[in-house]
């Protein structure tokens, strides 16, 4: 899991996100957001911090999920990363 967390952190930082970020916290937030959701595609908003909104574009499947695009709206600007791109 540590490698997954580092990958999440790297993708977010590479998008220009200016704040400290925890891949584990993002992963946990996603898991909380999709709990109980049926299979399908969703756009989910999360107030990640007091002044930050994360917008997740997620496909939920039986035993897993795919995070496509993550948009981070902050006072410093809007940052976006596509997790489907290498």
N, CA, C and O atoms as a GROMACS GRO file, in nm:
protein
  344
    1UNK      N    1   0.083  -0.120   0.000
    1UNK     CA    2   0.000   0.000   0.000
    1UNK      C    3   0.087   0.126   0.000
    1UNK      O    4   0.048   0.229  -0.055
    2UNK      N    5   0.203   0.117   0.061
    2UNK     CA    6   0.289   0.235   0.069
    2UNK      C    7   0.325   0.287  -0.070
    2UNK      O    8   0.330   0.408  -0.092
    3UNK      N    9   0.349   0.195  -0.163
    3UNK     CA   10   0.381   0.237  -0.300
    3UNK      C   11   0.262   0.310  -0.364
    3UNK      O   12   0.280   0.409  -0.435
    4UNK      N   13   0.142   0.260  -0.339
    4UNK     CA   14   0.022   0.326  -0.390
    4UNK      C   15   0.009   0.466  -0.332
    4UNK      O   16  -0.020   0.561  -0.405
    5UNK      N   17   0.031   0.480  -0.204
    5UNK     CA   18   0.023   0.612  -0.140
    5UNK      C   19   0.126   0.709  -0.199
    5UNK      O   20   0.095   0.825  -0.224
    6UNK      N   21   0.247   0.659  -0.221
    6UNK     CA   22   0.352   0.744  -0.282
    6UNK      C   23   0.315   0.785  -0.424
    6UNK      O   24   0.341   0.898  -0.465
    7UNK      N   25   0.254   0.693  -0.499
    7UNK     CA   26   0.210   0.724  -0.636
    7UNK      C   27   0.104   0.833  -0.635
    7UNK      O   28   0.110   0.926  -0.716
    8UNK      N   29   0.009   0.823  -0.545
    8UNK     CA   30  -0.095   0.925  -0.532
    8UNK      C   31  -0.032   1.060  -0.501
    8UNK      O   32  -0.063   1.161  -0.564
    9UNK      N   33   0.057   1.062  -0.403
    9UNK     CA   34   0.125   1.187  -0.364
    9UNK      C   35   0.203   1.246  -0.482
    9UNK      O   36   0.198   1.367  -0.505
   10UNK      N   37   0.274   1.162  -0.556
   10UNK     CA   38   0.354   1.211  -0.669
   10UNK      C   39   0.266   1.272  -0.778
   10UNK      O   40   0.296   1.379  -0.829
   11UNK      N   41   0.157   1.203  -0.813
   11UNK     CA   42   0.067   1.255  -0.917
   11UNK      C   43   0.010   1.392  -0.876
   11UNK      O   44  -0.001   1.482  -0.959
   12UNK      N   45  -0.027   1.405  -0.751
   12UNK     CA   46  -0.084   1.531  -0.702
   12UNK      C   47   0.022   1.641  -0.703
   12UNK      O   48  -0.005   1.752  -0.749
   13UNK      N   49   0.140   1.610  -0.654
   13UNK     CA   50   0.248   1.710  -0.653
   13UNK      C   51   0.288   1.749  -0.796
   13UNK      O   52   0.313   1.866  -0.823
   14UNK      N   53   0.294   1.650  -0.887
   14UNK     CA   54   0.330   1.678  -1.026
   14UNK      C   55   0.227   1.769  -1.094
   14UNK      O   56   0.259   1.837  -1.191
   15UNK      N   57   0.105   1.771  -1.043
   15UNK     CA   58   0.000   1.859  -1.097
   15UNK      C   59   0.018   2.003  -1.050
   15UNK      O   60  -0.053   2.093  -1.095
   16UNK      N   61   0.113   2.025  -0.957
   16UNK     CA   62   0.139   2.159  -0.907
   16UNK      C   63   0.072   2.191  -0.776
   16UNK      O   64   0.079   2.305  -0.730
   17UNK      N   65   0.008   2.094  -0.715
   17UNK     CA   66  -0.059   2.116  -0.587
   17UNK      C   67   0.042   2.170  -0.486
   17UNK      O   68   0.145   2.106  -0.462
   18UNK      N   69   0.016   2.287  -0.427
   18UNK     CA   70   0.118   2.356  -0.349
   18UNK      C   71   0.128   2.319  -0.201
   18UNK      O   72   0.215   2.370  -0.131
   19UNK      N   73   0.042   2.233  -0.154
   19UNK     CA   74   0.040   2.202  -0.010
   19UNK      C   75   0.091   2.061   0.017
   19UNK      O   76   0.105   1.979  -0.074
   20UNK      N   77   0.118   2.034   0.143
   20UNK     CA   78   0.156   1.899   0.183
   20UNK      C   79   0.036   1.808   0.161
   20UNK      O   80  -0.079   1.849   0.179
   21UNK      N   81   0.063   1.684   0.122
   21UNK     CA   82  -0.046   1.592   0.093
   21UNK      C   83  -0.006   1.452   0.138
   21UNK      O   84   0.110   1.414   0.127
   22UNK      N   85  -0.101   1.377   0.188
   22UNK     CA   86  -0.080   1.238   0.229
   22UNK      C   87  -0.158   1.148   0.134
   22UNK      O   88  -0.280   1.156   0.126
   23UNK      N   89  -0.086   1.061   0.064
   23UNK     CA   90  -0.152   0.965  -0.024
   23UNK      C   91  -0.246   0.874   0.053
   23UNK      O   92  -0.352   0.836   0.003
   24UNK      N   93  -0.207   0.840   0.175
   24UNK     CA   94  -0.292   0.755   0.259
   24UNK      C   95  -0.422   0.827   0.294
   24UNK      O   96  -0.529   0.765   0.294
   25UNK      N   97  -0.414   0.956   0.323
   25UNK     CA   98  -0.535   1.034   0.355
   25UNK      C   99  -0.627   1.045   0.234
   25UNK      O  100  -0.749   1.034   0.248
   26UNK      N  101  -0.570   1.065   0.116
   26UNK     CA  102  -0.651   1.074  -0.007
   26UNK      C  103  -0.719   0.940  -0.033
   26UNK      O  104  -0.838   0.935  -0.061
   27UNK      N  105  -0.643   0.832  -0.023
   27UNK     CA  106  -0.699   0.698  -0.044
   27UNK      C  107  -0.812   0.671   0.056
   27UNK      O  108  -0.918   0.620   0.018
   28UNK      N  109  -0.790   0.704   0.182
   28UNK     CA  110  -0.893   0.685   0.283
   28UNK      C  111  -1.017   0.767   0.256
   28UNK      O  112  -1.129   0.721   0.278
   29UNK      N  113  -0.997   0.891   0.209
   29UNK     CA  114  -1.110   0.977   0.175
   29UNK      C  115  -1.192   0.916   0.062
   29UNK      O  116  -1.315   0.916   0.066
   30UNK      N  117  -1.123   0.863  -0.039
   30UNK     CA  118  -1.192   0.799  -0.151
   30UNK      C  119  -1.272   0.679  -0.101
   30UNK      O  120  -1.389   0.663  -0.136
   31UNK      N  121  -1.210   0.596  -0.019
   31UNK     CA  122  -1.279   0.478   0.033
   31UNK      C  123  -1.404   0.518   0.112
   31UNK      O  124  -1.509   0.454   0.100
   32UNK      N  125  -1.392   0.623   0.192
   32UNK     CA  126  -1.508   0.672   0.267
   32UNK      C  127  -1.617   0.721   0.173
   32UNK      O  128  -1.735   0.695   0.195
   33UNK      N  129  -1.577   0.791   0.066
   33UNK     CA  130  -1.674   0.847  -0.029
   33UNK      C  131  -1.751   0.739  -0.106
   33UNK      O  132  -1.869   0.757  -0.136
   34UNK      N  133  -1.683   0.628  -0.138
   34UNK     CA  134  -1.748   0.527  -0.223
   34UNK      C  135  -1.815   0.416  -0.143
   34UNK      O  136  -1.880   0.328  -0.200
   35UNK      N  137  -1.800   0.420  -0.012
   35UNK     CA  138  -1.860   0.315   0.070
   35UNK      C  139  -2.011   0.307   0.044
   35UNK      O  140  -2.082   0.407   0.054
   36UNK      N  141  -2.057   0.188   0.012
   36UNK     CA  142  -2.199   0.166  -0.011
   36UNK      C  143  -2.248   0.204  -0.150
   36UNK      O  144  -2.366   0.187  -0.180
   37UNK      N  145  -2.159   0.254  -0.235
   37UNK     CA  146  -2.200   0.292  -0.371
   37UNK      C  147  -2.213   0.168  -0.459
   37UNK      O  148  -2.137   0.072  -0.444
   38UNK      N  149  -2.309   0.171  -0.548
   38UNK     CA  150  -2.325   0.063  -0.645
   38UNK      C  151  -2.224   0.082  -0.757
   38UNK      O  152  -2.167   0.191  -0.773
   39UNK      N  153  -2.202  -0.023  -0.835
   39UNK     CA  154  -2.112  -0.013  -0.948
   39UNK      C  155  -2.157   0.099  -1.040
   39UNK      O  156  -2.277   0.117  -1.064
   40UNK      N  157  -2.060   0.175  -1.091
   40UNK     CA  158  -2.093   0.285  -1.182
   40UNK      C  159  -1.988   0.393  -1.174
   40UNK      O  160  -1.889   0.382  -1.102
   41UNK      N  161  -2.012   0.498  -1.249
   41UNK     CA  162  -1.921   0.613  -1.253
   41UNK      C  163  -1.980   0.726  -1.172
   41UNK      O  164  -2.100   0.753  -1.178
   42UNK      N  165  -1.894   0.793  -1.095
   42UNK     CA  166  -1.938   0.899  -1.005
   42UNK      C  167  -1.844   1.018  -1.011
   42UNK      O  168  -1.724   1.004  -1.037
   43UNK      N  169  -1.899   1.135  -0.986
   43UNK     CA  170  -1.820   1.254  -0.956
   43UNK      C  171  -1.855   1.288  -0.812
   43UNK      O  172  -1.969   1.320  -0.780
   44UNK      N  173  -1.755   1.282  -0.726
   44UNK     CA  174  -1.776   1.302  -0.583
   44UNK      C  175  -1.694   1.421  -0.535
   44UNK      O  176  -1.578   1.436  -0.571
   45UNK      N  177  -1.756   1.504  -0.454
   45UNK     CA  178  -1.688   1.620  -0.397
   45UNK      C  179  -1.658   1.592  -0.251
   45UNK      O  180  -1.739   1.534  -0.179
   46UNK      N  181  -1.540   1.636  -0.208
   46UNK     CA  182  -1.501   1.618  -0.070
   46UNK      C  183  -1.432   1.744  -0.021
   46UNK      O  184  -1.343   1.797  -0.087
   47UNK      N  185  -1.475   1.792   0.094
   47UNK     CA  186  -1.407   1.906   0.156
   47UNK      C  187  -1.285   1.848   0.227
   47UNK      O  188  -1.292   1.809   0.344
   48UNK      N  189  -1.174   1.842   0.154
   48UNK     CA  190  -1.055   1.773   0.202
   48UNK      C  191  -0.993   1.846   0.320
   48UNK      O  192  -0.949   1.782   0.416
   49UNK      N  193  -0.988   1.977   0.314
   49UNK     CA  194  -0.949   2.062   0.426
   49UNK      C  195  -1.049   2.177   0.430
   49UNK      O  196  -1.137   2.184   0.344
   50UNK      N  197  -1.036   2.266   0.526
   50UNK     CA  198  -1.134   2.375   0.540
   50UNK      C  199  -1.153   2.456   0.413
   50UNK      O  200  -1.265   2.496   0.382
   51UNK      N  201  -1.045   2.481   0.340
   51UNK     CA  202  -1.055   2.566   0.222
   51UNK      C  203  -1.019   2.494   0.093
   51UNK      O  204  -0.987   2.557  -0.007
   52UNK      N  205  -1.024   2.360   0.095
   52UNK     CA  206  -0.987   2.280  -0.022
   52UNK      C  207  -1.099   2.182  -0.055
   52UNK      O  208  -1.148   2.110   0.032
   53UNK      N  209  -1.137   2.180  -0.181
   53UNK     CA  210  -1.235   2.084  -0.230
   53UNK      C  211  -1.166   1.989  -0.328
   53UNK      O  212  -1.101   2.034  -0.423
   54UNK      N  213  -1.179   1.859  -0.305
   54UNK     CA  214  -1.131   1.759  -0.398
   54UNK      C  215  -1.251   1.705  -0.476
   54UNK      O  216  -1.353   1.671  -0.417
   55UNK      N  217  -1.237   1.699  -0.606
   55UNK     CA  218  -1.341   1.645  -0.694
   55UNK      C  219  -1.285   1.518  -0.757
   55UNK      O  220  -1.192   1.522  -0.837
   56UNK      N  221  -1.344   1.404  -0.720
   56UNK     CA  222  -1.299   1.275  -0.767
   56UNK      C  223  -1.389   1.227  -0.880
   56UNK      O  224  -1.512   1.231  -0.868
   57UNK      N  225  -1.330   1.182  -0.990
   57UNK     CA  226  -1.402   1.114  -1.097
   57UNK      C  227  -1.366   0.966  -1.084
   57UNK      O  228  -1.254   0.926  -1.117
   58UNK      N  229  -1.460   0.888  -1.036
   58UNK     CA  230  -1.432   0.751  -0.993
   58UNK      C  231  -1.527   0.654  -1.061
   58UNK      O  232  -1.645   0.682  -1.080
   59UNK      N  233  -1.473   0.538  -1.098
   59UNK     CA  234  -1.555   0.426  -1.142
   59UNK      C  235  -1.547   0.320  -1.033
   59UNK      O  236  -1.439   0.273  -0.997
   60UNK      N  237  -1.663   0.282  -0.981
   60UNK     CA  238  -1.672   0.182  -0.875
   60UNK      C  239  -1.707   0.049  -0.939
   60UNK      O  240  -1.800   0.039  -1.018
   61UNK      N  241  -1.629  -0.055  -0.903
   61UNK     CA  242  -1.653  -0.190  -0.951
   61UNK      C  243  -1.671  -0.282  -0.830
   61UNK      O  244  -1.658  -0.237  -0.717
   62UNK      N  245  -1.701  -0.407  -0.853
   62UNK     CA  246  -1.732  -0.499  -0.743
   62UNK      C  247  -1.631  -0.495  -0.629
   62UNK      O  248  -1.669  -0.474  -0.514
   63UNK      N  249  -1.505  -0.516  -0.658
   63UNK     CA  250  -1.404  -0.528  -0.554
   63UNK      C  251  -1.298  -0.420  -0.558
   63UNK      O  252  -1.200  -0.426  -0.484
   64UNK      N  253  -1.316  -0.319  -0.644
   64UNK     CA  254  -1.214  -0.216  -0.658
   64UNK      C  255  -1.276  -0.088  -0.712
   64UNK      O  256  -1.396  -0.082  -0.738
   65UNK      N  257  -1.192   0.012  -0.728
   65UNK     CA  258  -1.236   0.136  -0.790
   65UNK      C  259  -1.124   0.189  -0.877
   65UNK      O  260  -1.008   0.151  -0.860
   66UNK      N  261  -1.158   0.275  -0.970
   66UNK     CA  262  -1.060   0.342  -1.054
   66UNK      C  263  -1.079   0.492  -1.040
   66UNK      O  264  -1.185   0.546  -1.072
   67UNK      N  265  -0.975   0.558  -0.992
   67UNK     CA  266  -0.975   0.703  -0.986
   67UNK      C  267  -0.923   0.753  -1.119
   67UNK      O  268  -0.807   0.730  -1.152
   68UNK      N  269  -1.008   0.821  -1.195
   68UNK     CA  270  -0.967   0.875  -1.324
   68UNK      C  271  -0.903   1.011  -1.305
   68UNK      O  272  -0.781   1.024  -1.311
   69UNK      N  273  -0.985   1.112  -1.283
   69UNK     CA  274  -0.938   1.249  -1.271
   69UNK      C  275  -0.962   1.299  -1.129
   69UNK      O  276  -1.067   1.274  -1.070
   70UNK      N  277  -0.864   1.370  -1.078
   70UNK     CA  278  -0.877   1.437  -0.948
   70UNK      C  279  -0.853   1.586  -0.971
   70UNK      O  280  -0.747   1.626  -1.020
   71UNK      N  281  -0.952   1.667  -0.936
   71UNK     CA  282  -0.940   1.813  -0.944
   71UNK      C  283  -0.938   1.866  -0.802
   71UNK      O  284  -1.023   1.833  -0.720
   72UNK      N  285  -0.837   1.950  -0.774
   72UNK     CA  286  -0.820   2.006  -0.640
   72UNK      C  287  -0.842   2.156  -0.649
   72UNK      O  288  -0.766   2.226  -0.716
   73UNK      N  289  -0.944   2.206  -0.581
   73UNK     CA  290  -0.976   2.348  -0.582
   73UNK      C  291  -0.928   2.409  -0.451
   73UNK      O  292  -0.976   2.374  -0.343
   74UNK      N  293  -0.831   2.502  -0.463
   74UNK     CA  294  -0.770   2.563  -0.346
   74UNK      C  295  -0.769   2.714  -0.363
   74UNK      O  296  -0.791   2.764  -0.473
   75UNK      N  297  -0.742   2.789  -0.256
   75UNK     CA  298  -0.727   2.933  -0.269
   75UNK      C  299  -0.611   2.971  -0.363
   75UNK      O  300  -0.611   3.077  -0.424
   76UNK      N  301  -0.512   2.882  -0.373
   76UNK     CA  302  -0.396   2.908  -0.460
   76UNK      C  303  -0.426   2.884  -0.607
   76UNK      O  304  -0.351   2.930  -0.694
   77UNK      N  305  -0.535   2.814  -0.637
   77UNK     CA  306  -0.571   2.785  -0.775
   77UNK      C  307  -0.635   2.648  -0.788
   77UNK      O  308  -0.661   2.581  -0.688
   78UNK      N  309  -0.661   2.608  -0.911
   78UNK     CA  310  -0.721   2.478  -0.940
   78UNK      C  311  -0.614   2.390  -1.004
   78UNK      O  312  -0.544   2.431  -1.096
   79UNK      N  313  -0.602   2.268  -0.952
   79UNK     CA  314  -0.500   2.174  -0.998
   79UNK      C  315  -0.571   2.045  -1.035
   79UNK      O  316  -0.664   2.002  -0.968
   80UNK      N  317  -0.525   1.982  -1.144
   80UNK     CA  318  -0.592   1.862  -1.191
   80UNK      C  319  -0.488   1.759  -1.234
   80UNK      O  320  -0.386   1.792  -1.293
   81UNK      N  321  -0.516   1.633  -1.203
   81UNK     CA  322  -0.432   1.524  -1.247
   81UNK      C  323  -0.518   1.408  -1.294
   81UNK      O  324  -0.624   1.380  -1.238
   82UNK      N  325  -0.470   1.341  -1.399
   82UNK     CA  326  -0.540   1.227  -1.458
   82UNK      C  327  -0.466   1.101  -1.419
   82UNK      O  328  -0.356   1.077  -1.467
   83UNK      N  329  -0.524   1.021  -1.333
   83UNK     CA  330  -0.459   0.901  -1.285
   83UNK      C  331  -0.458   0.789  -1.389
   83UNK      O  332  -0.389   0.689  -1.372
   84UNK      N  333  -0.534   0.805  -1.497
   84UNK     CA  334  -0.532   0.706  -1.605
   84UNK      C  335  -0.415   0.726  -1.700
   84UNK      O  336  -0.384   0.637  -1.780
   85UNK      N  337  -0.350   0.842  -1.693
   85UNK     CA  338  -0.233   0.868  -1.777
   85UNK      C  339  -0.108   0.822  -1.705
   85UNK      O  340  -0.096   0.834  -1.583
   86UNK      N  341  -0.015   0.769  -1.780
   86UNK     CA  342   0.114   0.724  -1.723
   86UNK      C  343   0.204   0.840  -1.698
   86UNK      O  344   0.316   0.822  -1.651
   0.00000   0.00000   0.00000
